[in-house]
Amino acid sequence: MASPKFVAPEGMPKKNEVDDFYESVADADLQPLWVQKGIMPNEPPLAAVPFAWKWKTLKELAELSGELIPIDRGGDRRVLSLSNPGLAGQPYATQTLWGAVQYLGPGEVAPAHRHTPAALRFVIEGSGVWTLVNGDPVPMAPGDLVLTPSWSWHEHHNPGKIPMIWFDALDLPLARSLDAVFFENGPDQMVNRAVDPISKSELTYGTSTGLVPFDHADQTLFSPLFAYRWKDTDRALSRLIELSADGTASVKFVDPTRGIDVMPTMRCSMHRVLAGSRTRKYRRNGSSVWVTFRGSAVVSVGEERFHLDEGDMFAVPSWCALSIEATQDSDFFCTSDAPVFEKLGLAREELLD
């Protein structure tokens, strides 16, 4: 005997009508909101994970790349990018930030190019290298921050006898997600000149704090000062630490003409933590990448704890709690995507102490 045919209650669509409806929705490349799961989470879901890269490994592999991999047009740069294990093999430190180490051997030149992703260099080790930024030669030394803003021509020269390794950061993942990446190779002719002892950007904008040329015209979204010297950063931190009640001090690198972040997509800062001191524990949306320039410390990122020594790098994903406890007097360079969140009105921070 056949089973009785299902009859939907009055007012309820018949099952085949519901199925037909969903098929029609899918055929029209639409998705109903009421079946979406997790589209509005209570907190940002983590893709990138807290992670640390050890300087010993980074340096050894960078030096080996210098022995095995030449620099020529097509490769342009000898760079090892930080690949966060949570990002499925992508060459990104976080979902919005590219971090890397770049190696330039004696007598080598990384040829000129430009791209819309903004870039910065924080020098870890070596001497004698200079970067040409839009025709302005900028010497590089450990602890220096050097900017190569979006769509600026830049090339790296090492006329000396020792290699240099520095930290690279770019907003490349963010620019790619916005379909905003453009790239162009520069001329192949070599720039044959000795580097000036001080760059034009420093002579113009870096001679004295709070003073800029009277006729300065605000023409770009980036800082016109391309180099921030370690001696100045160290002096500022040393003065602030004397006033500190908790053994910590921080400074932010800013555009000297406007007092805003050096780049609209990346914030740069330096943090000093004295031995035995600990920073306040907080979490922010947006992500950051850190470099241990000097000293050693234990850093807590989310549920992870990393023991850091000089040169070690670590990633802090969005909304992960962060605190740093120094075992030696320590200095950390940090770059983050905070300016993006602030400009869009999406910034959020929570103190957890």
C-alpha positions as CSV (number, residue, x, y, z in Angstrom):
1,M,0.0,0.0,0.0
2,A,1.5,3.4,-1.0
3,S,2.3,5.9,1.7
4,P,0.1,8.9,1.8
5,K,1.4,12.0,-0.1
6,F,2.7,14.7,2.2
7,V,0.5,17.8,2.2
8,A,2.0,21.0,3.6
9,P,-0.1,22.8,6.1
10,E,-1.9,25.8,4.9
11,G,0.4,28.8,4.5
12,M,3.6,26.6,4.4
13,P,5.3,26.2,1.0
14,K,5.4,22.7,-0.3
15,K,8.8,21.0,0.0
16,N,9.4,20.9,-3.8
17,E,8.5,24.6,-4.0
18,V,11.2,25.4,-1.4
19,D,13.8,23.3,-3.2
20,D,12.8,25.0,-6.5
21,F,13.2,28.4,-4.8
22,Y,16.7,27.7,-3.5
23,E,17.7,26.4,-6.9
24,S,16.4,29.6,-8.5
25,V,18.4,31.7,-6.0
26,A,21.6,29.8,-6.7
27,D,21.0,30.0,-10.5
28,A,20.8,33.8,-10.1
29,D,24.1,33.9,-8.2
30,L,22.4,35.0,-5.0
31,Q,22.6,33.7,-1.4
32,P,19.9,34.1,1.2
33,L,21.1,35.8,4.4
34,W,19.1,33.5,6.7
35,V,21.3,30.4,5.8
36,Q,24.6,32.2,6.3
37,K,26.6,31.1,9.4
38,G,29.3,33.1,11.0
39,I,29.0,36.2,8.7
40,M,28.6,38.4,11.8
41,P,30.9,36.9,14.5
42,N,31.0,38.2,18.0
43,E,34.8,38.7,17.6
44,P,37.1,38.7,14.6
45,P,37.8,35.1,13.5
46,L,41.5,34.3,13.3
47,A,43.1,33.2,10.1
48,A,46.6,34.3,10.9
49,V,48.0,32.8,14.1
50,P,50.5,34.1,16.7
51,F,53.9,33.1,15.4
52,A,57.6,33.8,15.9
53,W,60.5,33.5,13.5
54,K,64.0,33.0,15.0
55,W,66.8,35.3,13.9
56,K,69.3,32.4,13.8
57,T,67.3,30.6,11.2
58,L,66.5,33.8,9.3
59,K,70.1,34.9,9.1
60,E,71.5,31.5,8.1
61,L,69.0,31.1,5.3
62,A,69.4,34.7,4.1
63,E,73.2,34.2,4.0
64,L,72.8,30.9,2.1
65,S,70.5,32.7,-0.4
66,G,73.3,35.2,-1.0
67,E,75.6,32.3,-1.9
68,L,73.1,30.5,-4.2
69,I,70.7,33.0,-5.7
70,P,71.9,35.9,-7.8
71,I,70.1,39.3,-8.1
72,D,69.1,40.2,-11.6
73,R,66.2,41.7,-13.5
74,G,63.2,39.5,-13.1
75,G,63.9,38.6,-9.5
76,D,65.0,42.1,-8.4
77,R,65.3,41.3,-4.7
78,R,66.7,38.5,-2.6
79,V,64.0,38.3,0.0
80,L,62.6,35.6,2.3
81,S,59.1,36.5,3.3
82,L,57.5,35.6,6.7
83,S,54.8,33.0,5.9
84,N,52.2,32.8,8.7
85,P,51.2,29.1,9.2
86,G,47.6,30.1,9.5
87,L,47.4,31.6,6.0
88,A,47.5,28.5,3.9
89,G,51.0,29.0,2.4
90,Q,50.5,32.6,1.5
91,P,53.8,34.7,1.8
92,Y,52.2,37.0,4.4
93,A,53.0,37.6,8.0
94,T,49.4,38.6,8.7
95,Q,46.3,39.1,6.6
96,T,47.2,42.7,5.8
97,L,51.0,42.9,6.3
98,W,54.0,41.5,4.4
99,G,57.1,41.0,6.5
100,A,60.5,39.7,5.2
101,V,64.2,39.7,5.5
102,Q,66.3,41.1,2.6
103,Y,69.9,40.2,2.0
104,L,72.3,42.3,-0.1
105,G,75.9,41.2,-0.5
106,P,79.1,43.2,-1.1
107,G,79.1,45.0,-4.4
108,E,75.5,44.1,-5.3
109,V,72.7,46.3,-6.6
110,A,69.0,45.5,-6.3
111,P,67.7,47.2,-9.5
112,A,65.1,50.0,-9.6
113,H,61.4,49.4,-9.6
114,R,58.3,50.9,-8.1
115,H,54.9,49.6,-6.9
116,T,51.7,50.8,-5.4
117,P,52.2,48.8,-2.1
118,A,54.0,51.0,0.3
119,A,57.2,49.6,1.8
120,L,59.6,50.3,4.7
121,R,63.0,49.0,5.8
122,F,64.2,48.5,9.3
123,V,67.9,47.7,9.4
124,I,69.1,44.8,11.6
125,E,72.7,44.1,10.7
126,G,75.5,45.4,8.4
127,S,76.7,48.7,7.0
128,G,77.5,50.5,3.8
129,V,74.2,50.0,2.0
130,W,72.2,52.9,0.6
131,T,68.8,53.1,-1.0
132,L,68.0,55.5,-3.8
133,V,64.4,56.8,-3.2
134,N,63.1,58.9,-6.1
135,G,66.7,59.9,-6.9
136,D,67.6,60.7,-3.3
137,P,70.4,58.5,-1.9
138,V,69.6,57.4,1.7
139,P,72.4,55.7,3.7
140,M,71.3,52.7,5.9
141,A,72.6,51.6,9.2
142,P,71.4,49.3,12.0
143,G,68.3,50.7,13.8
144,D,67.4,53.0,11.0
145,L,63.9,53.2,9.5
146,V,63.9,53.9,5.8
147,L,60.7,54.6,3.8
148,T,60.0,53.8,0.2
149,P,56.4,55.2,-0.2
150,S,53.8,53.9,-2.6
151,W,54.8,54.3,-6.3
152,S,58.3,55.7,-5.5
153,W,61.3,54.5,-7.5
154,H,63.8,52.7,-5.2
155,E,66.9,50.6,-5.6
156,H,69.4,49.3,-3.1
157,H,73.2,49.6,-3.5
158,N,76.0,47.9,-1.5
159,P,79.4,49.3,-2.6
160,G,81.0,48.0,0.6
161,K,82.7,44.8,1.6
162,I,80.2,43.3,4.1
163,P,76.6,42.2,3.5
164,M,73.6,43.8,5.0
165,I,70.3,42.2,6.2
166,W,67.2,44.2,6.9
167,F,63.5,43.8,7.7
168,D,61.1,44.6,5.0
169,A,57.4,45.4,5.6
170,L,54.8,46.2,2.9
171,D,51.0,46.6,2.9
172,L,51.0,44.2,-0.1
173,P,48.2,41.8,1.3
174,L,45.9,44.8,1.9
175,A,46.7,46.3,-1.5
176,R,46.0,42.9,-3.2
177,S,42.7,42.5,-1.4
178,L,41.7,45.9,-2.8
179,D,42.9,45.0,-6.3
180,A,45.2,48.0,-6.1
181,V,48.6,46.5,-7.0
182,F,50.6,48.0,-9.9
183,F,54.3,47.4,-10.6
184,E,56.8,48.9,-13.0
185,N,60.5,48.1,-13.6
186,G,62.9,51.0,-13.6
187,P,65.7,51.8,-16.0
188,D,68.5,49.3,-16.3
189,Q,71.3,51.8,-16.3
190,M,73.4,51.8,-13.1
191,V,73.6,54.9,-10.9
192,N,77.3,55.4,-10.6
193,R,77.8,57.8,-7.7
194,A,79.0,57.9,-4.1
195,V,76.3,58.2,-1.6
196,D,75.8,61.6,0.1
197,P,76.6,61.6,3.8
198,I,73.0,62.8,4.4
199,S,70.0,62.5,2.2
200,K,68.2,65.5,0.7
201,S,65.0,64.5,2.6
202,E,66.9,64.7,5.9
203,L,68.5,68.0,5.1
204,T,65.0,69.4,4.3
205,Y,62.8,67.8,6.9
206,G,65.1,66.2,9.5
207,T,67.4,68.9,10.8
208,S,65.4,69.9,13.8
209,T,62.3,68.6,15.6
210,G,59.3,70.9,15.0
211,L,60.8,72.9,12.2
212,V,60.0,72.5,8.5
213,P,60.6,74.7,5.5
214,F,58.4,77.7,5.5
215,D,57.3,77.2,1.9
216,H,56.6,73.4,2.3
217,A,53.6,72.3,0.3
218,D,51.6,69.3,1.4
219,Q,51.6,67.2,-1.8
220,T,51.6,63.6,-0.8
221,L,50.0,61.2,1.7
222,F,53.4,60.0,2.9
223,S,56.1,61.5,5.0
224,P,58.6,63.5,3.0
225,L,61.3,62.4,5.4
226,F,62.7,59.1,4.1
227,A,65.0,58.2,7.0
228,Y,64.6,58.1,10.7
229,R,67.9,57.5,12.4
230,W,68.6,55.1,15.3
231,K,70.5,57.8,17.2
232,D,67.4,60.0,17.3
233,T,65.1,57.1,18.2
234,D,67.5,55.9,20.9
235,R,67.7,59.4,22.4
236,A,64.0,59.9,22.5
237,L,63.4,56.5,24.2
238,S,66.2,57.2,26.7
239,R,64.5,60.5,27.8
240,L,61.1,58.9,28.0
241,I,62.3,55.9,30.0
242,E,63.6,58.3,32.7
243,L,60.0,59.6,33.2
244,S,58.5,56.1,33.1
245,A,56.9,54.6,36.2
246,D,56.8,51.1,34.8
247,G,60.1,50.7,32.9
248,T,58.6,51.0,29.5
249,A,58.6,53.7,26.8
250,S,57.3,54.0,23.3
251,V,57.6,56.4,20.4
252,K,55.7,56.7,17.1
253,F,57.4,57.7,13.8
254,V,55.5,60.5,12.2
255,D,55.5,62.8,9.2
256,P,57.4,65.9,10.5
257,T,55.2,68.3,8.5
258,R,51.8,67.0,9.8
259,G,52.5,64.9,12.9
260,I,50.6,61.9,11.4
261,D,51.7,58.4,10.6
262,V,54.5,58.1,8.1
263,M,52.2,56.1,5.8
264,P,48.4,56.0,5.5
265,T,48.4,52.2,5.7
266,M,51.2,51.4,8.1
267,R,52.1,52.7,11.6
268,C,55.7,52.5,12.7
269,S,56.8,52.6,16.4
270,M,59.7,51.7,18.7
271,H,59.3,50.2,22.2
272,R,61.7,50.0,25.0
273,V,61.2,47.6,28.0
274,L,63.8,47.5,30.8
275,A,64.8,44.2,32.3
276,G,62.2,42.9,34.7
277,S,59.5,45.2,33.4
278,R,56.4,44.2,31.5
279,T,54.2,46.1,29.1
280,R,50.4,46.4,29.8
281,K,48.4,43.6,28.3
282,Y,46.0,44.7,25.6
283,R,44.4,43.6,22.4
284,R,43.5,45.6,19.3
285,N,41.8,44.8,16.0
286,G,44.2,44.9,13.1
287,S,47.5,43.2,13.1
288,S,51.2,44.0,13.7
289,V,54.7,42.5,13.0
290,W,57.5,43.1,15.5
291,V,61.3,42.9,15.4
292,T,63.5,42.4,18.4
293,F,66.2,44.9,17.8
294,R,68.1,44.5,21.1
295,G,67.8,42.5,24.2
296,S,65.7,39.5,25.1
297,A,62.2,39.0,26.4
298,V,59.2,36.7,26.8
299,V,56.2,37.8,24.7
300,S,52.6,36.5,25.2
301,V,50.4,36.6,22.1
302,G,47.0,35.2,22.6
303,E,47.6,31.7,24.1
304,E,51.2,31.5,22.9
305,R,54.4,32.5,24.6
306,F,57.6,33.1,22.7
307,H,61.2,33.5,24.1
308,L,62.8,36.2,22.0
309,D,66.4,37.2,21.4
310,E,67.9,39.9,19.1
311,G,66.6,39.7,15.6
312,D,63.7,37.5,16.3
313,M,60.4,38.5,14.7
314,F,56.8,37.8,15.6
315,A,53.3,38.4,14.3
316,V,50.3,39.6,16.3
317,P,47.0,38.8,14.6
318,S,43.9,40.9,15.1
319,W,42.3,40.9,18.5
320,C,45.0,38.8,20.1
321,A,46.2,39.8,23.6
322,L,49.8,41.1,23.7
323,S,52.2,41.7,26.5
324,I,56.0,41.8,26.6
325,E,58.2,41.0,29.7
326,A,61.9,41.8,29.2
327,T,64.6,39.6,30.6
328,Q,67.2,42.1,29.4
329,D,66.8,45.7,28.4
330,S,65.1,45.4,25.1
331,D,64.1,47.5,22.1
332,F,61.4,46.4,19.6
333,F,60.4,47.8,16.2
334,C,56.8,47.4,15.3
335,T,54.7,48.1,12.2
336,S,50.9,47.7,12.1
337,D,47.9,48.5,10.0
338,A,46.4,50.7,12.7
339,P,46.1,53.8,10.5
340,V,43.6,52.0,8.2
341,F,41.3,51.0,11.1
342,E,41.4,54.5,12.6
343,K,40.6,56.3,9.3
344,L,37.7,53.9,8.6
345,G,36.3,54.3,12.1
346,L,36.8,50.6,12.9
347,A,39.6,50.8,15.5
348,R,38.9,49.0,18.8
349,E,41.2,48.4,21.8
350,E,40.8,46.7,25.1
351,L,43.1,46.8,28.2
352,L,43.3,43.4,29.9
353,D,45.5,44.1,32.9
